[in-house]
Amino acid sequence: MNVFVLCTGRCGSVTFAHAARHIRNYRVGHETRMKQPGRQRVDYPDNHIEVDNRLSWFLGRLDAAYGDKAVYVHLRRDPEAVAASFNKRWHLGGSIMRGYADQIYAAPVRDPLAFCRDYIETVSTNIEMFLRDKSRKMDFWMERSDTDWPAFWSLVGAEGDLDASLAEWRVAHNASK
């Protein structure tokens, strides 16, 4: 069985991948196929957990390849905290926020934080619509990782070191400076 963790980014995806590495019966990856073209972009091995915010732009391909056979997790974090984190990263070359504003909206950025909020709402809504007919799914809130992680563990039938995986949620992996 495959597990796909869908998210906006800046919501604990790196931490989720670190925590999942303590699961013995799945391979785990974070953005492992992001440079693959075409169908290869969503061609994952069996028993794989993939955490990748860019999958939200490949939901049609993901549905065609896996449909209702996979488990889907919508990883979330307080939207204002996500927007603030993205807003700190505008200066980074190749940032998804710059791409969203410059290439998708193709509009001047007068209020970067407003673009961050719009991006979060757009991606979250896309994920929600994709998940509406999926039978094996869960909302996972970063702020509730102490309860949501054990629920995820049970949902996917994880085997491994649950305590070590929970400890990863107390580490700020990939925090914005």
Residue pairs with C-beta under 8 A, 6 or more apart in sequence:
1 46
1 47
1 69
1 70
1 71
1 156
2 44
2 46
2 47
2 48
2 49
2 50
2 66
2 69
2 70
2 71
3 26
3 48
3 49
3 50
3 70
3 71
3 72
3 73
3 156
4 49
4 50
4 52
4 55
4 62
4 66
4 70
4 71
4 72
4 73
5 13
5 16
5 49
5 50
5 51
5 52
5 73
5 75
5 140
6 53
6 55
6 56
6 59
6 72
6 73
6 74
6 75
6 127
6 130
6 131
7 13
7 51
7 53
7 56
7 74
7 75
7 76
7 123
7 127
8 53
8 56
8 82
8 119
8 120
8 123
8 124
9 53
9 82
9 86
9 96
10 77
10 82
10 85
10 86
10 89
10 176
11 75
11 76
11 77
11 82
11 142
12 75
12 77
12 142
12 145
12 169
12 173
13 30
13 51
13 52
13 53
13 75
14 30
14 51
14 173
14 174
15 142
15 145
15 168
15 169
15 171
15 172
15 173
15 174
16 51
16 75
16 140
17 28
17 29
17 30
17 49
17 51
18 168
18 171
18 173
19 145
19 149
19 165
19 166
19 168
19 169
20 26
20 28
20 49
20 51
20 165
21 28
21 165
22 160
22 161
22 162
22 164
22 165
22 168
23 49
23 153
23 156
23 158
23 159
23 160
23 165
24 159
24 160
25 47
25 157
25 158
25 159
25 160
26 47
26 48
26 49
26 156
26 158
27 45
27 47
27 48
27 49
28 48
28 49
28 51
29 44
29 48
29 49
29 50
29 51
29 52
30 50
30 51
30 52
31 51
31 52
31 53
31 54
32 44
32 50
32 52
33 40
33 41
33 42
33 43
33 44
33 50
33 52
34 41
34 52
34 54
36 43
39 61
39 65
41 58
41 61
42 55
42 58
42 61
42 62
42 65
42 66
43 65
44 50
49 156
51 75
53 96
53 123
54 96
55 62
56 123
56 126
56 127
59 126
59 127
59 130
62 130
63 130
68 133
68 134
68 135
68 136
70 136
71 136
71 137
71 138
71 155
71 156
72 130
72 131
72 134
72 136
72 137
72 138
73 137
73 138
73 139
73 140
73 152
74 124
74 127
74 128
74 131
74 137
74 138
74 139
74 140
75 140
75 142
76 124
76 139
76 140
76 141
76 142
77 141
77 142
77 143
78 142
78 143
79 117
79 120
79 121
79 124
82 116
82 120
83 113
83 116
83 117
83 120
84 113
84 116
85 176
86 95
86 96
86 97
86 116
86 119
86 120
87 97
87 112
87 113
87 116
88 176
88 177
89 95
89 97
89 176
90 97
90 98
90 112
92 98
96 119
97 112
97 115
97 116
97 119
100 115
100 119
101 107
101 109
101 112
101 115
102 109
105 115
109 115
131 137
136 155
138 148
138 151
138 152
138 155
140 148
140 149
140 152
141 148
145 166
145 169
146 166
146 169
149 165
149 166
149 169
150 162
150 166
152 158
153 162
153 165
